[in-house]
Amino acid sequence: MNYNAPVTEGAKLDGHIPEGPLAEKWTKHKFDLKLVNPSNKRKYRIIVVGTGLGGGAAAASLGELGYKVDCFCIQDSARRAHSIAAQGGINAAKNYQNDGDSVYRLFYDTIKGGDYRAREANVHRLAEVSRNIIDQCVAQGVPFARDYGGLLDNRSFGGAQVSRTFYARGQTGQQLLLGAYQSLMRQVHKGTVNLHVRKEMLDLVVIGGKARGIVTRDLVTGQIETHWAHAVVLGSGGYGNTFFLSTNARGSNCSAAWAAYKKGAYFANPCYTQIHPTCIPVHGDQQSKLTLMSESLRNDGRVWVPRTKEMAEKVRKGELTPEQIKEEDRYYYLEERYPSFGNLVPRDVASRNAKMVCDAGLGVEASGRAVFLDFSEAIGRLGEDVVRQRYGNLFHMYEKITAQNPYKTPMKIYPAIHYTMGGLWVDYDLMSNLEGLFVVGEANFSDHGANRLGASALMQGLADGYFVLPYTIGGYLATMPPKATELTGDEPEFREAAKGVRERIQRLLSINGTKSPLEFHKALGHIMWDNVGMARTEESLKRALDEIPKIREDFWKNVKVYGKNEEFNQNLETALRVADFLELAELLAYDALQRKESCGGHFREESQTAEGEALRQDDKFAYVAAWEYTGADSNPALHKEDLKFENVHLTQRSYK
Amino acid sequence: MAEKNISVTLKVWRQASADKPGKFETYKVKDVSTGSSFLEMLDILNEELQKEGKEPFAFDNDCREGICGMCSLVINGVPHGPGRGITTCQLHMRSFKDGDVIVVEPWRASAFPVIRDCVVNRDAFDRIIQAGGFTNINAGSAQDANAIPIGKADADAAMDAAACIGCGACVAACKNASAMLFVSAKVTHLARLPQGQVEKRKRVLAMVAQMDKEGFGNCTNQYECQAACPKEISVDCIAKMNREYLSATVVEPA
């Protein structure tokens, strides 16, 4: 990629936002969408890739409607998708707490939290259906936390001043996913959904400009298969593992989305990556992943560092314990700098502040890259039992990893890569520029702008899967006569795609170099974290763009992949995924280089306010940057979608 | 707590596929930090095996924070290894001493056939859930979430049972390879809630029938399952399921 060349610009994109007042768009659009006759639904085949909250909910709901669904996941069971690891909660504008919440307030908080880089119409729809999600989940038997009167309890999350977050202890993602999984299993039993576990999508098949199927590899036998459908839904998650160390599961990967990109689907805003402020710090160079401590902990935990460098130095050397530091010597930097939101500022703000105090030499832990998250005040105020009830499993998890008891001594935390707001570009109907390709959940770019608020990922995944896609996909399918558009999966486009996959695998297996796929992934991660992480500059991004192709070249010359294709081969799985991360990383850095403003999780040091906050350049960058693949050696082409704000006024975000 | 480096000897189960015999191989892993997780230690082993030109060792893992239920190793004879209330991925090397010999095996149960090395097939669990582990509710037809109050004690008990991650340690720990704890956790979770009441008879009958069909053994009340469960699910769930089953077959048959 030649980053010095001017950006190639293609035609502008139309998000197909319905006309009319904001609050009526979705209702009106649902009426305007064409319908598929109930008895015709079984004649349509739909492929769903991924079984997390987006994919799992979509596959179950489409099955309930009567479509013939093929659903794929890479794990051994649909219940293991990484949505399961979400801890803290799910937002919904129920206003059960009588504290002034409303659909409009959830919409407003989400637009503002995303630093004015999301579509108004999508976000308002998300806020509208948020209420249905909670109803649906309770009906499935999701055991949300309740108060003694038997009604649902709420907690607060970052970027909001109301309590609208529903939770199931510290396992909200797990319980919501099990709800979706159980609905999916019900459809499998009914025969509407055909479930394919341990099968990985390795290519998208496009016929006549429309997404018509996929190529998969059976992870147990290595068999390469083709599957056709009338429409393909991707719910394959985000690309946080581009940074190697992240809070994502080890298996989380970008390959399905990347295959779609290389087949013509535009990739939007790849530089919008979220760094979560409260993760357990890195402990050495053999670490395999970073563990998140839920944002909900910031309801009662107070973030601080020693006020002076001298004291911090002593803490790092083990000469001073946090308990020995007097109240006035503790710098509660979030509470002092942001009195209105305090410890509950949005994630991007909390992360950047942690970096700033550590850069200033106030960090703790031997590495100097950690801050305290302290519960002593909450334990004093509420008692240990109440704190245990609220956060018991999180404290347990922390103690297991660090061998330190957070009831007795403050937790030590540091930011880590957590979520990616960017993803495949979709219009209001969640359809890509490639017709027939729908993208849900973290895999699309649509609702969080440049920064996602806590407890909104679960909301978006389930909104897309239960309440948006089942309507919009019908509008698309109704334009295709089902019988006349049937395929066999043996058309030349399928054979060509399967051949490409086989050749790629063969090429990897035959390199026979000296380094493992993991070594390359770690090397990529270091470059990404150092240069494309929490603070980005033109210089650091260019450095990354110089280094990434070198690693990729080295990978294709020197990687050693063991065994053969026709067997259970985790080494080969990793190699295929790392090969894609090595390509996506470059697009991510390129997008970050072009966006010469700071917004949300994308912080360009050149663009900040006097107080060090992210400074947007609305006159130049109030657009979605969607990239079109133009070949392995040429620069991608930029398609802009202008963001129009008709309801909210763009301001410098303030949580002071 | 200060971490240090230790060296351990591993006896690891290697099996090329379900239809080939397996055996233990012995490997040494040197200078691993006690702050590393057990799976990170296995990552190091795999990197070293590859450097020596040997095939890496296969084991299931994903989230590495104790919630996805993918990891599944029997360590020194105990599913998920030493320590209560944790999965394999939450086990850290500080649980071992320098010079320890550690035996690593797959879940062993005929209903969980080996795929490769320590990776097993747990599809049987999915089929048990398919038989009835859900409420019959379509998206869009739910009433307001607060329409039915649920007493905190019931909600909490349902949550205790719903915490099951479906890893299968209960089966691996049982001398009969019984799946009673797994099945009863789902039966209890749903039977404790008003939303699950409607179909509770049908559900318990269908799930137990599927469990038997999959070839899991019977329960003889040894409680090894409860001891091995990373989410510390109580055998009270089994008692609850037995009552539900009795009610569905004898007291109030449908």
Interface residues (C-beta under 8 A of the other chain):
Chain A: A57 A60 S61 E64 Q75 D76 S77 A78 R79 R80 H82 I84 A85 K94 Y96 N132 I134 D135 Q136 C137 V138 A139 Q140 G141 P143 F144 A145 R146 D147 Y148 G149 G150 L151 L152 A168 R169 Q171 G173 Q174 Q175 L178 Y181 Q182 S183 M185 R186 V188 H189 L195 V197 V220 A249 R250 G251 H283 G284 Q286 Q287 S288 K289 T291 L292 H396 M397 K400 I401 T402 A403 Q404 Y466 F467 P470 S516 L518 E519 K560 Y562 G563 E567 F568 Q570 N571
Chain B: M1 E3 A16 S17 V32 S33 G35 S36 S37 L39 E40 D43 I44 N46 E47 Q50 E55 P56 A58 D60 N61 D62 C63 R64 E65 G66 I67 C68 G69 M70 G83 G85 I86 Q90 H92 R94 I115 R116 V119 N121 R122 D123 F125 D126 I129 Q130 A131 G133 F134 T135 N136 I137 N138 A139 G140 S141 A142 Q143 D144 A145 N146 P149 I150 G151 K152 A155 D156 A158 M159 A162 A163 I165 G166 H189 L190 L193 Q195 G196
